[in-house]
Amino acid sequence: MNNFKYIKNKNINRLKWDNCVSNSKNYRIYGLSWYLDVVCKNWDAIVFNEYEAVFPVIYKNFFFIKSVYHPLFCQQLGLFYKSSFISKINEDLITNFHEKILLKYFKNFSYCATSEFSRILGIDQNKLLRRNSNIIYSRNNNFLLDLNKNYEDLILKFNSNTKRNLKKSQKFQLKFIDNVELYFFMNLFRKNSRIKKSIKKYFFFDNNYLIVERLIKTSIEKKRGNLVGVFDPENNLVSAAFFLNCHDRYTMLFNVTRPKYKHFHSMTFLINYFIKSNCMQKKFLDFEGSNIPGVKNFYAGFGACNHQYYKIQNNFI
């Protein structure tokens, strides 16, 4: 347990950090330094064995208490580790990761771990193998679709409701467009009441729109993202989605549909078109959730499998 150190942001070796995250067994684009710079104001690092494993520490000061929290627009973080580190994971690390590491620096913490790291900590999909009265585990859904098949095989896995809605969407002469302009996407995104309600849960919610805009722009500049849309015959943007392209997966980070066009089933049309255009690749389509029953069923309707992950927080009073 002594082979780690806490490093302030200004002292992080970003080349070594990004190398570790990019070559980790549980790689997620959210852990890259440039991504963290966009989505959170303050983050430091816990580093094991000269960047053999890294843990991003995203923190804020709340009533003079420094707390680790999980930022918006990063579904899974936690410990990122290279294959060489797995043999060094011992019982001491598994049992006391939170008590002897995170609580050494912070009184309060909350973060979402990757599904792989959740398993290392002893968290099973059916039960918690290890429990600590001071640690709270919350299970979350994440749907992945294996794209390494031909389209004919993939569409066979669509459920009857998805197939029915896809057939309905084809009556409206919808057009799929690559490289939608960011301005048009953000205009649709900002006006959506459901999205606005979810963002309003957080202080300074208007700044969250700026983060979305900067995140999309930065990802596209780094050739890590693609902003796509569906237009009706009058060239109205009715649905749009932003996909991150990261190693073995396309992640649908943001998506929005104009409410009065719901009967067009344009998001079903968009996702189907994306699947058809990107099948036969050794990649997954990551739907990023959800715990909301209707959204969960919508993603599962494309034949995606649930890969659960956990939110982990201490019971601090």
C-alpha positions in Angstrom: 0.0 0.0 0.0 3.0 2.3 0.1 3.7 2.2 -3.7 1.4 5.2 -4.4 1.7 9.0 -4.2 -0.6 12.0 -4.4 0.4 14.4 -7.2 -0.9 17.9 -7.6 -2.3 18.8 -11.1 0.6 21.0 -12.1 3.1 18.3 -11.3 1.4 15.5 -13.3 3.4 14.0 -16.1 0.7 14.1 -18.7 2.5 12.0 -21.2 2.9 9.2 -18.7 -0.7 9.7 -17.4 -2.3 9.5 -20.9 0.0 6.5 -21.8 -1.3 4.7 -18.7 -5.0 5.4 -19.4 -4.7 4.6 -23.1 -3.0 1.3 -22.4 -5.1 0.3 -19.4 -7.1 -2.8 -19.1 -10.2 -0.7 -18.5 -9.6 2.2 -20.9 -12.2 5.0 -21.0 -11.7 8.2 -22.9 -13.0 10.1 -19.8 -9.7 9.4 -18.0 -7.4 11.2 -20.5 -5.9 14.4 -19.2 -7.4 16.7 -21.9 -10.9 15.3 -21.3 -10.6 15.9 -17.5 -9.3 19.4 -18.2 -12.5 20.2 -20.0 -15.1 18.7 -17.7 -13.8 19.6 -14.2 -12.2 22.7 -12.7 -9.9 20.9 -10.2 -8.3 17.5 -10.5 -5.2 15.9 -9.0 -3.8 12.4 -9.3 -3.0 9.3 -7.2 -0.3 7.5 -9.1 1.0 3.9 -8.5 4.4 2.6 -9.4 5.5 5.4 -11.8 2.2 5.6 -13.7 1.5 1.9 -13.8 -1.9 2.7 -12.5 -3.6 6.1 -12.0 -6.6 7.4 -10.2 -8.0 10.9 -11.1 -9.0 12.8 -8.0 -11.7 15.3 -9.0 -12.5 17.6 -6.1 -14.3 20.7 -4.9 -14.5 22.7 -1.7 -17.9 22.6 -0.1 -18.3 24.5 3.2 -14.6 24.4 3.7 -14.5 20.6 3.3 -12.5 19.2 0.3 -14.5 16.4 -1.3 -14.0 14.1 -4.2 -16.9 14.0 -6.5 -17.8 12.5 -9.9 -18.1 15.1 -12.6 -20.8 15.4 -15.3 -20.2 13.9 -18.7 -17.8 11.2 -17.4 -19.7 8.0 -16.9 -16.9 5.8 -15.5 -13.6 6.8 -13.9 -11.8 5.2 -10.9 -8.5 3.4 -11.1 -7.0 2.9 -14.5 -4.4 0.1 -14.6 -2.1 -1.6 -17.0 -2.0 -5.4 -17.3 1.3 -5.5 -15.4 -0.4 -3.9 -12.4 -3.0 -6.7 -12.1 -0.4 -9.2 -10.6 0.4 -6.6 -7.9 -3.2 -6.1 -6.8 -3.3 -7.8 -3.4 -5.9 -8.3 -0.7 -4.7 -5.2 1.2 -5.4 -3.0 -1.9 -8.8 -4.5 -2.6 -10.0 -4.3 1.0 -8.6 -1.0 2.0 -8.4 1.0 -1.2 -10.9 3.6 0.0 -10.1 3.6 3.7 -6.3 3.8 3.4 -6.0 5.8 0.2 -8.9 8.1 -0.6 -9.8 8.8 3.1 -6.1 9.5 3.7 -6.6 12.8 1.8 -10.4 13.4 1.9 -13.2 13.1 4.4 -15.8 12.7 1.7 -15.6 10.9 -1.7 -18.0 9.8 -4.5 -17.1 8.4 -7.9 -18.2 5.9 -10.5 -15.8 3.1 -11.1 -15.4 1.2 -14.4 -17.1 -2.1 -14.6 -13.7 -3.8 -14.6 -12.4 -2.0 -11.5 -15.8 -2.7 -9.8 -15.1 -6.4 -10.2 -11.6 -6.1 -8.8 -13.0 -4.5 -5.7 -15.2 -7.6 -5.3 -18.5 -6.1 -6.5 -20.6 -8.7 -8.3 -23.6 -8.0 -10.6 -25.8 -10.0 -8.3 -24.5 -9.2 -4.8 -21.9 -7.2 -3.0 -19.1 -9.7 -2.2 -17.4 -7.2 0.1 -19.3 -4.7 2.2 -18.2 -2.0 4.5 -20.7 -0.1 6.6 -19.0 3.2 5.7 -19.1 2.6 1.9 -22.2 2.8 -0.2 -22.5 1.0 -3.6 -25.1 2.0 -6.2 -25.5 -0.1 -9.2 -25.9 1.6 -12.7 -26.7 0.3 -16.1 -24.6 0.7 -19.2 -25.6 -0.9 -22.5 -23.0 -2.0 -25.1 -23.6 -3.4 -28.6 -20.9 -5.5 -30.3 -20.6 -4.1 -33.8 -18.3 -6.8 -35.0 -21.1 -8.5 -37.0 -22.8 -7.9 -40.3 -25.8 -5.7 -40.2 -28.3 -8.5 -41.1 -27.2 -10.4 -37.9 -27.3 -7.2 -35.8 -30.8 -6.2 -36.9 -32.1 -9.7 -36.0 -31.4 -8.8 -32.3 -33.5 -5.7 -32.4 -36.7 -6.2 -30.4 -40.1 -6.0 -32.0 -40.8 -2.4 -30.7 -37.5 -1.1 -32.2 -38.2 -2.8 -35.5 -41.7 -1.4 -35.5 -40.5 2.2 -34.8 -37.7 1.9 -37.4 -40.4 1.0 -39.9 -42.5 4.0 -38.9 -39.5 6.3 -39.2 -38.9 5.3 -42.8 -42.2 6.9 -43.8 -41.0 10.4 -43.1 -38.1 10.6 -45.7 -35.5 11.4 -43.0 -31.9 12.1 -44.0 -28.9 11.2 -41.9 -26.1 13.9 -42.1 -22.5 13.6 -40.9 -20.6 16.6 -39.4 -23.6 18.6 -38.2 -22.6 22.2 -37.3 -22.1 22.6 -33.5 -24.2 25.8 -33.4 -27.3 23.9 -34.6 -26.8 21.0 -32.2 -26.3 23.3 -29.2 -29.4 25.3 -30.2 -31.5 22.1 -30.1 -29.7 20.9 -26.9 -30.2 24.1 -25.0 -34.0 24.2 -25.8 -34.7 20.7 -24.7 -36.6 20.9 -21.4 -35.6 17.4 -20.2 -31.9 18.1 -20.6 -32.4 21.5 -19.0 -34.1 19.9 -16.0 -31.3 17.4 -15.5 -28.6 20.1 -15.8 -30.5 22.4 -13.4 -29.8 20.0 -10.6 -26.3 21.4 -10.4 -25.2 24.9 -9.4 -24.1 27.2 -12.2 -26.0 25.0 -14.7 -25.6 27.4 -17.6 -21.9 26.8 -17.4 -22.6 23.1 -18.1 -23.8 23.9 -21.6 -20.4 25.6 -22.2 -18.7 22.5 -21.0 -20.8 20.4 -23.5 -19.9 22.8 -26.3 -16.2 22.8 -25.4 -16.1 19.0 -25.0 -17.6 18.4 -28.4 -15.4 21.0 -30.1 -12.2 19.7 -28.5 -13.0 16.1 -29.3 -13.7 16.9 -32.9 -10.4 18.8 -33.2 -8.6 15.8 -31.8 -10.5 13.5 -34.2 -12.1 11.8 -31.3 -15.7 12.7 -32.0 -18.4 12.9 -34.6 -21.5 15.1 -34.5 -24.4 13.6 -36.6 -28.0 14.5 -37.2 -31.3 13.6 -38.8 -33.2 16.1 -40.9 -36.7 16.1 -42.2 -37.5 16.8 -45.9 -37.8 20.6 -45.0 -34.2 20.5 -43.6 -35.2 20.8 -40.0 -32.8 19.2 -37.6 -35.1 16.8 -35.6 -32.5 14.6 -33.8 -28.8 14.8 -33.2 -26.1 12.8 -31.4 -22.5 13.2 -30.5 -20.3 10.0 -30.6 -16.9 9.7 -29.0 -14.5 7.5 -30.9 -12.2 5.9 -28.4 -10.2 2.7 -29.0 -12.7 -0.2 -29.0 -15.9 1.8 -28.7 -18.1 4.5 -30.0 -19.7 6.3 -27.1 -23.0 8.1 -27.6 -22.2 10.9 -25.2 -25.0 13.3 -26.0 -28.3 12.9 -27.9 -31.4 15.1 -28.3 -34.6 15.0 -30.2 -37.0 17.9 -31.0 -40.1 17.0 -28.8 -42.8 17.7 -31.4 -41.0 15.2 -33.8 -41.1 12.2 -31.4 -43.6 10.4 -33.7 -40.9 10.4 -36.4 -38.8 8.0 -34.3 -35.8 9.9 -35.6 -33.5 8.7 -32.9 -34.3 5.1 -33.7 -33.5 6.0 -37.3 -30.3 7.7 -36.3 -28.9 4.9 -34.2 -29.9 2.3 -36.8 -28.1 4.2 -39.5 -25.0 4.5 -37.3 -25.0 0.8 -36.6 -25.4 0.0 -40.3 -22.5 2.4 -41.2 -20.2 1.1 -38.5 -20.8 -2.7 -38.3 -18.1 -5.3 -39.1 -15.7 -3.4 -36.8 -14.0 -4.6 -33.7 -15.8 -2.0 -31.7 -18.7 -1.6 -29.3 -21.5 1.0 -29.5 -21.7 2.3 -26.0 -25.1 3.8 -25.2 -24.0 5.2 -21.8 -26.8 4.1 -19.6 -29.5 4.3 -18.4 -31.3 3.6 -15.1 -34.5 5.3 -16.4 -36.8 2.4 -17.4 -37.9 3.9 -20.7 -34.4 4.9 -21.8 -33.0 1.5 -20.6 -35.6 -0.4 -22.7 -34.9 1.9 -25.7 -31.2 1.0 -25.7 -31.7 -2.6 -24.9 -34.1 -2.7 -27.9 -31.1 -2.6 -30.2 -29.8 -5.9 -28.9 -27.3 -4.2 -26.5 -26.1 -6.0 -23.4 -26.0 -4.5 -19.9 -22.5 -4.1 -18.5 -23.2 -2.7 -15.0 -20.9 -0.4 -13.1 -21.0 1.1 -9.6 -21.1 4.5 -7.9 -19.0 4.2 -4.8 -19.2 6.8 -2.0 -18.4 6.9 1.7 -21.2 7.4 4.3 -19.9 10.7 5.6 -21.9 12.7 8.1 
